[in-house]
Amino acid sequence: MSSDLLDALTALEKQKGISRDVLIEAIEAALVTAYKRNFNQAQNVRVDLNLDTGTMLVFSRKDVVEEVEDDRLQISLNDAKAINPAYEEGDIVEEEVTPRNFGRIAAQTAKQVVTQRVREAERGLIFDEYVDRADDIVNGIVERMDPRNMYVGLGKVEAVLPQSEQMSNETYKPHDRIKVYITKVERTTRGPQVFVSRTHPGLLRRLFENEVPEIFEGIVEIKSIAREAGDRSKISVFAHNEEVDPVGSCVGARGSRVQTIVDELGGEKIDIVEWSEDPVVFVANALSPSKVLEVLVNEEEKSTTVIVPDYQLSLAIGKRGQNARLAAKLTGWKIDIKSETDARELGIYPTGDADDFQEEEELEDFNFYGDEE
């Protein structure tokens, strides 16, 4: 082994971040393969590399046995004791069998195997890097598309964005820059495979963490997220400091913070509501932007009946039931919405005038269509 090869190993260690021990192991395995292939040898051998002198030696390894069945792999106890009286049955006898022209042949084969091992080591490093980034958000560039998937370049690896994880309100073109959420990382025969999403609720969470310092620092906590990607989402937030307005922190001055996120998600509408451990308050907040008169709670069935003014019924339910559906996902409670008139007829809401359960000016939630409700 020449000093040039040693220098090359050192350079690879610095440039690729691959341990020199891994490379040495790869070379030794390559030389064993080269010896068996080129010299038609089937015995058990090992290769010893001396990094100080740059030499390589091949040793055959034979098991010491009482009766030899395969002289390529075994040596009798009597023959072993002739070499060294200290040998016992079960020991291994090594003998140097380095061919005279081994260096030239070995170098050609070793180059191919080392290249493969280096590639495998690089794939391992990439896998280790991205498996630790699962559930994180990364920037990528759209590289190509097929009928089932879109492929996003993340630098060292090409991630798969399945059609089911693409937002229906977006169209993509090659070279577009997008933010994606890493859902999982798998090992495959072709290297690490990274799967990403634009529809996962985790994407919305990470965008808010990046955009809102209070969330990143833990002052404001995102309690739950309900998302119908590309159309509308709801998030509930809670402030651990009573002096901090959790909804206002997420909205930002004149809606600047949430507007950045809305733009990133192609205009997806976002409702930001304040979380409460009281299901009455939380369910009422979750139905924003509609006004709520009363919330009746059934603890055993984890269900609620929500009464809203007649003129607010369609708003509370939402288009195709979306507002009520998202509110139920956000809170984890079943929600049955009834108009004030229906509730009075059913006898579950008192007749006559009653103060609104939720005064409009007290509504602390934010529906981002551009205006506060």
BELFEN-V550068 format. One record per residue. N is the residue number from 1. RES is the residue in one letter. SS is DSSP state (~ for helix, > for strand, _ for the rest). PHI is phi in radians with two decimals (* if undefined). NEAR is the number of other C-alpha atoms within 12 Angstrom. Layout:
n:N res:RES ss:SS phi:PHI near:NEAR
n:N res:RES ss:SS phi:PHI near:NEAR
This chain:
n:1 res:M ss:_ phi:* near:28
n:2 res:S ss:_ phi:-1.45 near:19
n:3 res:S ss:~ phi:-1.13 near:15
n:4 res:D ss:~ phi:-1.08 near:12
n:5 res:L ss:~ phi:-1.18 near:23
n:6 res:L ss:~ phi:-1.08 near:24
n:7 res:D ss:~ phi:-1.11 near:16
n:8 res:A ss:~ phi:-1.13 near:20
n:9 res:L ss:~ phi:-1.10 near:30
n:10 res:T ss:~ phi:-1.12 near:22
n:11 res:A ss:~ phi:-1.13 near:17
n:12 res:L ss:~ phi:-1.09 near:25
n:13 res:E ss:~ phi:-1.09 near:21
n:14 res:K ss:~ phi:-1.33 near:13
n:15 res:Q ss:~ phi:-1.37 near:14
n:16 res:K ss:~ phi:-1.72 near:24
n:17 res:G ss:_ phi:1.27 near:22
n:18 res:I ss:_ phi:-1.74 near:27
n:19 res:S ss:_ phi:-1.01 near:23
n:20 res:R ss:~ phi:-1.12 near:27
n:21 res:D ss:~ phi:-1.09 near:21
n:22 res:V ss:~ phi:-1.12 near:25
n:23 res:L ss:~ phi:-1.20 near:35
n:24 res:I ss:~ phi:-1.09 near:33
n:25 res:E ss:~ phi:-1.06 near:25
n:26 res:A ss:~ phi:-1.15 near:31
n:27 res:I ss:~ phi:-1.16 near:36
n:28 res:E ss:~ phi:-1.06 near:34
n:29 res:A ss:~ phi:-1.11 near:29
n:30 res:A ss:~ phi:-1.16 near:33
n:31 res:L ss:~ phi:-1.21 near:40
n:32 res:V ss:~ phi:-1.08 near:38
n:33 res:T ss:~ phi:-1.08 near:33
n:34 res:A ss:~ phi:-1.10 near:35
n:35 res:Y ss:~ phi:-1.10 near:38
n:36 res:K ss:~ phi:-1.15 near:28
n:37 res:R ss:~ phi:-1.28 near:18
n:38 res:N ss:~ phi:-1.56 near:22
n:39 res:F ss:_ phi:-2.09 near:20
n:40 res:N ss:_ phi:0.88 near:13
n:41 res:Q ss:_ phi:-1.89 near:20
n:42 res:A ss:_ phi:-1.97 near:20
n:43 res:Q ss:_ phi:-1.29 near:27
n:44 res:N ss:_ phi:-1.36 near:26
n:45 res:V ss:> phi:-2.32 near:31
n:46 res:R ss:> phi:-2.37 near:30
n:47 res:V ss:> phi:-2.01 near:33
n:48 res:D ss:> phi:-1.93 near:28
n:49 res:L ss:> phi:-1.83 near:28
n:50 res:N ss:> phi:-1.82 near:17
n:51 res:L ss:_ phi:-1.22 near:21
n:52 res:D ss:_ phi:-1.29 near:12
n:53 res:T ss:_ phi:-1.69 near:13
n:54 res:G ss:_ phi:1.34 near:18
n:55 res:T ss:> phi:-1.69 near:20
n:56 res:M ss:> phi:-2.31 near:32
n:57 res:L ss:> phi:-2.21 near:30
n:58 res:V ss:> phi:-1.88 near:34
n:59 res:F ss:> phi:-2.14 near:26
n:60 res:S ss:> phi:-1.42 near:30
n:61 res:R ss:> phi:-2.18 near:25
n:62 res:K ss:> phi:-2.19 near:32
n:63 res:D ss:> phi:-1.39 near:31
n:64 res:V ss:> phi:-1.44 near:32
n:65 res:V ss:> phi:-2.32 near:25
n:66 res:E ss:_ phi:-1.27 near:19
n:67 res:E ss:_ phi:-2.25 near:16
n:68 res:V ss:_ phi:-1.39 near:19
n:69 res:E ss:_ phi:-1.87 near:14
n:70 res:D ss:_ phi:-2.45 near:16
n:71 res:D ss:_ phi:-1.23 near:19
n:72 res:R ss:_ phi:-1.35 near:21
n:73 res:L ss:_ phi:-2.06 near:23
n:74 res:Q ss:> phi:-2.30 near:28
n:75 res:I ss:> phi:-2.41 near:33
n:76 res:S ss:> phi:-1.23 near:28
n:77 res:L ss:~ phi:-1.11 near:26
n:78 res:N ss:~ phi:-1.12 near:20
n:79 res:D ss:~ phi:-1.16 near:24
n:80 res:A ss:~ phi:-1.14 near:28
n:81 res:K ss:~ phi:-1.19 near:20
n:82 res:A ss:~ phi:-1.17 near:15
n:83 res:I ss:~ phi:-1.39 near:18
n:84 res:N ss:_ phi:-2.69 near:16
n:85 res:P ss:_ phi:-1.05 near:14
n:86 res:A ss:_ phi:-1.35 near:17
n:87 res:Y ss:_ phi:-1.15 near:24
n:88 res:E ss:_ phi:-2.20 near:22
n:89 res:E ss:_ phi:-1.06 near:23
n:90 res:G ss:_ phi:1.74 near:18
n:91 res:D ss:_ phi:-1.29 near:22
n:92 res:I ss:> phi:-2.09 near:27
n:93 res:V ss:> phi:-1.79 near:33
n:94 res:E ss:> phi:-1.92 near:27
n:95 res:E ss:> phi:-2.43 near:23
n:96 res:E ss:> phi:-1.21 near:18
n:97 res:V ss:_ phi:-2.32 near:25
n:98 res:T ss:_ phi:-1.15 near:26
n:99 res:P ss:_ phi:-1.18 near:23
n:100 res:R ss:_ phi:-1.14 near:15
n:101 res:N ss:_ phi:-1.76 near:16
n:102 res:F ss:~ phi:-1.17 near:28
n:103 res:G ss:~ phi:-1.02 near:24
n:104 res:R ss:~ phi:-1.15 near:19
n:105 res:I ss:~ phi:-1.18 near:23
n:106 res:A ss:~ phi:-1.10 near:34
n:107 res:A ss:~ phi:-1.06 near:26
n:108 res:Q ss:~ phi:-1.14 near:20
n:109 res:T ss:~ phi:-1.22 near:27
n:110 res:A ss:~ phi:-1.06 near:32
n:111 res:K ss:~ phi:-1.03 near:26
n:112 res:Q ss:~ phi:-1.15 near:21
n:113 res:V ss:~ phi:-1.20 near:26
n:114 res:V ss:~ phi:-1.08 near:32
n:115 res:T ss:~ phi:-1.02 near:20
n:116 res:Q ss:~ phi:-1.14 near:21
n:117 res:R ss:~ phi:-1.12 near:27
n:118 res:V ss:~ phi:-1.08 near:31
n:119 res:R ss:~ phi:-1.09 near:25
n:120 res:E ss:~ phi:-1.13 near:25
n:121 res:A ss:~ phi:-1.14 near:28
n:122 res:E ss:~ phi:-1.09 near:28
n:123 res:R ss:~ phi:-1.09 near:29
n:124 res:G ss:~ phi:-1.11 near:30
n:125 res:L ss:~ phi:-1.13 near:23
n:126 res:I ss:~ phi:-1.13 near:29
n:127 res:F ss:~ phi:-1.05 near:28
n:128 res:D ss:~ phi:-1.07 near:20
n:129 res:E ss:~ phi:-1.17 near:21
n:130 res:Y ss:~ phi:-1.50 near:33
n:131 res:V ss:~ phi:-1.15 near:23
n:132 res:D ss:_ phi:-1.35 near:18
n:133 res:R ss:_ phi:-1.81 near:22
n:134 res:A ss:_ phi:-1.03 near:26
n:135 res:D ss:_ phi:1.23 near:25
n:136 res:D ss:_ phi:-2.09 near:32
n:137 res:I ss:> phi:-1.86 near:32
n:138 res:V ss:> phi:-2.39 near:30
n:139 res:N ss:> phi:-1.60 near:25
n:140 res:G ss:> phi:-2.49 near:30
n:141 res:I ss:> phi:-2.17 near:28
n:142 res:V ss:> phi:-1.14 near:28
n:143 res:E ss:> phi:-1.84 near:25
n:144 res:R ss:> phi:-2.79 near:21
n:145 res:M ss:> phi:-2.46 near:25
n:146 res:D ss:_ phi:-2.37 near:16
n:147 res:P ss:_ phi:-1.03 near:11
n:148 res:R ss:_ phi:-1.84 near:14
n:149 res:N ss:> phi:-2.36 near:23
n:150 res:M ss:> phi:-2.06 near:35
n:151 res:Y ss:> phi:-2.01 near:36
n:152 res:V ss:> phi:-2.03 near:39
n:153 res:G ss:> phi:-1.36 near:30
n:154 res:L ss:_ phi:-1.92 near:32
n:155 res:G ss:_ phi:1.93 near:17
n:156 res:K ss:_ phi:-1.49 near:22
n:157 res:V ss:_ phi:-2.49 near:28
n:158 res:E ss:> phi:-1.80 near:31
n:159 res:A ss:> phi:-1.61 near:38
n:160 res:V ss:> phi:-1.76 near:37
n:161 res:L ss:> phi:-1.97 near:40
n:162 res:P ss:> phi:-1.08 near:26
n:163 res:Q ss:~ phi:-1.03 near:23
n:164 res:S ss:~ phi:-1.18 near:19
n:165 res:E ss:~ phi:-1.79 near:28
n:166 res:Q ss:_ phi:-1.67 near:33
n:167 res:M ss:_ phi:-1.40 near:30
n:168 res:S ss:_ phi:-1.18 near:20
n:169 res:N ss:_ phi:-1.60 near:19
n:170 res:E ss:_ phi:-2.10 near:22
n:171 res:T ss:_ phi:-2.11 near:17
n:172 res:Y ss:_ phi:-2.10 near:26
n:173 res:K ss:_ phi:-2.28 near:17
n:174 res:P ss:_ phi:-0.95 near:18
n:175 res:H ss:_ phi:1.42 near:17
n:176 res:D ss:_ phi:-1.17 near:20
n:177 res:R ss:> phi:-1.68 near:19
n:178 res:I ss:> phi:-2.42 near:34
n:179 res:K ss:> phi:-1.69 near:35
n:180 res:V ss:> phi:-2.31 near:43
n:181 res:Y ss:> phi:-1.88 near:37
n:182 res:I ss:> phi:-1.38 near:38
n:183 res:T ss:> phi:-1.62 near:31
n:184 res:K ss:> phi:-2.82 near:25
n:185 res:V ss:> phi:-2.30 near:29
n:186 res:E ss:> phi:-2.19 near:25
n:187 res:R ss:> phi:-1.52 near:20
n:188 res:T ss:> phi:-2.31 near:13
n:189 res:T ss:_ phi:-1.14 near:11
n:190 res:R ss:_ phi:-1.71 near:17
n:191 res:G ss:> phi:1.99 near:24
n:192 res:P ss:> phi:-1.16 near:29
n:193 res:Q ss:> phi:-2.04 near:33
n:194 res:V ss:> phi:-1.85 near:41
n:195 res:F ss:> phi:-1.93 near:39
n:196 res:V ss:> phi:-2.25 near:43
n:197 res:S ss:> phi:-2.52 near:38
n:198 res:R ss:_ phi:-1.93 near:45
n:199 res:T ss:_ phi:-1.84 near:35
n:200 res:H ss:_ phi:-1.14 near:35
n:201 res:P ss:~ phi:-0.99 near:34
n:202 res:G ss:~ phi:-1.06 near:30
n:203 res:L ss:~ phi:-1.10 near:36
n:204 res:L ss:~ phi:-1.12 near:44
n:205 res:R ss:~ phi:-1.06 near:36
n:206 res:R ss:~ phi:-1.15 near:28
n:207 res:L ss:~ phi:-1.09 near:34
n:208 res:F ss:~ phi:-1.18 near:40
n:209 res:E ss:~ phi:-1.11 near:28
n:210 res:N ss:~ phi:-1.29 near:23
n:211 res:E ss:~ phi:-1.63 near:26
n:212 res:V ss:_ phi:-1.97 near:34
n:213 res:P ss:~ phi:-1.01 near:21
n:214 res:E ss:~ phi:-1.11 near:29
n:215 res:I ss:~ phi:-1.30 near:32
n:216 res:F ss:~ phi:-1.04 near:19
n:217 res:E ss:_ phi:-1.49 near:17
n:218 res:G ss:_ phi:1.52 near:20
n:219 res:I ss:_ phi:-1.26 near:23
n:220 res:V ss:> phi:-1.96 near:30
n:221 res:E ss:> phi:-2.04 near:33
n:222 res:I ss:> phi:-1.44 near:38
n:223 res:K ss:> phi:-1.48 near:27
n:224 res:S ss:> phi:-2.76 near:31
n:225 res:I ss:> phi:-2.40 near:36
n:226 res:A ss:> phi:-2.20 near:37
n:227 res:R ss:> phi:-2.41 near:35
n:228 res:E ss:> phi:-2.06 near:32
n:229 res:A ss:_ phi:-0.94 near:32
n:230 res:G ss:_ phi:1.51 near:28
n:231 res:D ss:_ phi:-2.06 near:26
n:232 res:R ss:> phi:-2.74 near:36
n:233 res:S ss:> phi:-2.40 near:45
n:234 res:K ss:> phi:-2.28 near:45
n:235 res:I ss:> phi:-2.28 near:46
n:236 res:S ss:> phi:-1.92 near:44
n:237 res:V ss:> phi:-2.27 near:43
n:238 res:F ss:> phi:-2.48 near:33
n:239 res:A ss:> phi:-1.78 near:27
n:240 res:H ss:_ phi:-1.40 near:20
n:241 res:N ss:_ phi:-1.91 near:16
n:242 res:E ss:_ phi:-1.08 near:10
n:243 res:E ss:_ phi:-1.46 near:12
n:244 res:V ss:_ phi:-1.76 near:20
n:245 res:D ss:_ phi:-1.53 near:27
n:246 res:P ss:~ phi:-1.14 near:35
n:247 res:V ss:~ phi:-1.19 near:39
n:248 res:G ss:~ phi:-1.07 near:31
n:249 res:S ss:~ phi:-1.10 near:36
n:250 res:C ss:~ phi:-1.29 near:46
n:251 res:V ss:~ phi:-1.28 near:38
n:252 res:G ss:_ phi:1.41 near:25
n:253 res:A ss:~ phi:-1.09 near:14
n:254 res:R ss:~ phi:0.96 near:17
n:255 res:G ss:~ phi:1.30 near:27
n:256 res:S ss:~ phi:-1.14 near:20
n:257 res:R ss:~ phi:-1.22 near:30
n:258 res:V ss:~ phi:-1.22 near:40
n:259 res:Q ss:~ phi:-1.11 near:30
n:260 res:T ss:~ phi:-1.05 near:27
n:261 res:I ss:~ phi:-1.24 near:32
n:262 res:V ss:~ phi:-1.03 near:30
n:263 res:D ss:~ phi:-1.10 near:23
n:264 res:E ss:~ phi:-1.12 near:27
n:265 res:L ss:_ phi:-1.70 near:36
n:266 res:G ss:_ phi:1.17 near:26
n:267 res:G ss:_ phi:1.60 near:24
n:268 res:E ss:_ phi:-1.03 near:32
n:269 res:K ss:> phi:-1.29 near:35
n:270 res:I ss:> phi:-2.28 near:47
n:271 res:D ss:> phi:-1.75 near:45
n:272 res:I ss:> phi:-1.91 near:50
n:273 res:V ss:> phi:-2.19 near:46
n:274 res:E ss:> phi:-1.48 near:42
n:275 res:W ss:_ phi:-1.34 near:35
n:276 res:S ss:_ phi:-2.53 near:26
n:277 res:E ss:_ phi:-1.27 near:16
n:278 res:D ss:_ phi:-1.45 near:17
n:279 res:P ss:~ phi:-1.07 near:31
n:280 res:V ss:~ phi:-1.08 near:31
n:281 res:V ss:~ phi:-1.25 near:30
n:282 res:F ss:~ phi:-1.12 near:38
n:283 res:V ss:~ phi:-1.11 near:49
n:284 res:A ss:~ phi:-1.08 near:49
n:285 res:N ss:~ phi:-1.11 near:49
n:286 res:A ss:~ phi:-1.12 near:49
n:287 res:L ss:_ phi:-1.47 near:55
n:288 res:S ss:_ phi:-0.89 near:42
n:289 res:P ss:_ phi:-1.64 near:38
n:290 res:S ss:_ phi:-1.36 near:37
n:291 res:K ss:_ phi:-1.61 near:38
n:292 res:V ss:_ phi:-2.01 near:40
n:293 res:L ss:_ phi:-1.60 near:37
n:294 res:E ss:> phi:-2.75 near:35
n:295 res:V ss:> phi:-2.22 near:37
n:296 res:L ss:> phi:-1.77 near:30
n:297 res:V ss:> phi:-1.91 near:25
n:298 res:N ss:> phi:-1.98 near:17
n:299 res:E ss:_ phi:-1.09 near:14
n:300 res:E ss:_ phi:-1.09 near:9
n:301 res:E ss:_ phi:-1.65 near:12
n:302 res:K ss:_ phi:0.86 near:19
n:303 res:S ss:> phi:-2.31 near:22
n:304 res:T ss:> phi:-2.35 near:30
n:305 res:T ss:> phi:-1.99 near:33
n:306 res:V ss:> phi:-1.90 near:45
n:307 res:I ss:> phi:-1.88 near:41
n:308 res:V ss:> phi:-2.23 near:36
n:309 res:P ss:_ phi:-0.99 near:29
n:310 res:D ss:~ phi:-0.94 near:22
n:311 res:Y ss:~ phi:-1.31 near:17
n:312 res:Q ss:~ phi:-1.75 near:24
n:313 res:L ss:~ phi:-1.05 near:30
n:314 res:S ss:~ phi:-1.15 near:23
n:315 res:L ss:~ phi:-1.19 near:25
n:316 res:A ss:~ phi:-1.14 near:38
n:317 res:I ss:~ phi:-1.27 near:33
n:318 res:G ss:_ phi:1.49 near:21
n:319 res:K ss:~ phi:-1.11 near:15
n:320 res:R ss:~ phi:0.97 near:12
n:321 res:G ss:~ phi:1.30 near:19
n:322 res:Q ss:~ phi:-1.15 near:26
n:323 res:N ss:~ phi:-1.09 near:39
n:324 res:A ss:~ phi:-1.16 near:40
n:325 res:R ss:~ phi:-1.14 near:30
n:326 res:L ss:~ phi:-1.17 near:39
n:327 res:A ss:~ phi:-1.09 near:45
n:328 res:A ss:~ phi:-1.14 near:36
n:329 res:K ss:~ phi:-1.12 near:26
n:330 res:L ss:~ phi:-1.15 near:40
n:331 res:T ss:~ phi:-1.57 near:37
n:332 res:G ss:_ phi:1.41 near:25
n:333 res:W ss:_ phi:-1.96 near:32
n:334 res:K ss:> phi:-1.23 near:27
n:335 res:I ss:> phi:-2.23 near:36
n:336 res:D ss:> phi:-1.99 near:31
n:337 res:I ss:> phi:-1.75 near:40
n:338 res:K ss:> phi:-2.26 near:34
n:339 res:S ss:> phi:-1.28 near:31
n:340 res:E ss:~ phi:-1.05 near:33
n:341 res:T ss:~ phi:-1.11 near:23
n:342 res:D ss:~ phi:-1.10 near:21
n:343 res:A ss:~ phi:-1.12 near:26
n:344 res:R ss:~ phi:-1.16 near:21
n:345 res:E ss:~ phi:-1.15 near:13
n:346 res:L ss:~ phi:-1.45 near:14
n:347 res:G ss:_ phi:1.33 near:13
n:348 res:I ss:_ phi:-1.81 near:20
n:349 res:Y ss:_ phi:-2.47 near:28
n:350 res:P ss:_ phi:-1.09 near:18
n:351 res:T ss:_ phi:-1.35 near:15
n:352 res:G ss:_ phi:1.54 near:9
n:353 res:D ss:_ phi:-1.28 near:11
n:354 res:A ss:_ phi:-2.52 near:15
n:355 res:D ss:_ phi:-1.16 near:15
n:356 res:D ss:_ phi:-1.07 near:21
n:357 res:F ss:_ phi:-1.09 near:26
n:358 res:Q ss:_ phi:-2.34 near:30
n:359 res:E ss:_ phi:-1.20 near:18
n:360 res:E ss:~ phi:-1.07 near:20
n:361 res:E ss:~ phi:-1.29 near:12
n:362 res:E ss:~ phi:-1.64 near:17
n:363 res:L ss:_ phi:-1.16 near:28
n:364 res:E ss:_ phi:-1.79 near:34
n:365 res:D ss:_ phi:-1.58 near:41
n:366 res:F ss:> phi:-2.30 near:39
n:367 res:N ss:> phi:-1.89 near:37
n:368 res:F ss:> phi:-1.56 near:36
n:369 res:Y ss:_ phi:-1.91 near:23
n:370 res:G ss:_ phi:2.12 near:21
n:371 res:D ss:_ phi:-2.33 near:18
n:372 res:E ss:_ phi:-1.36 near:25
n:373 res:E ss:_ phi:-1.63 near:23
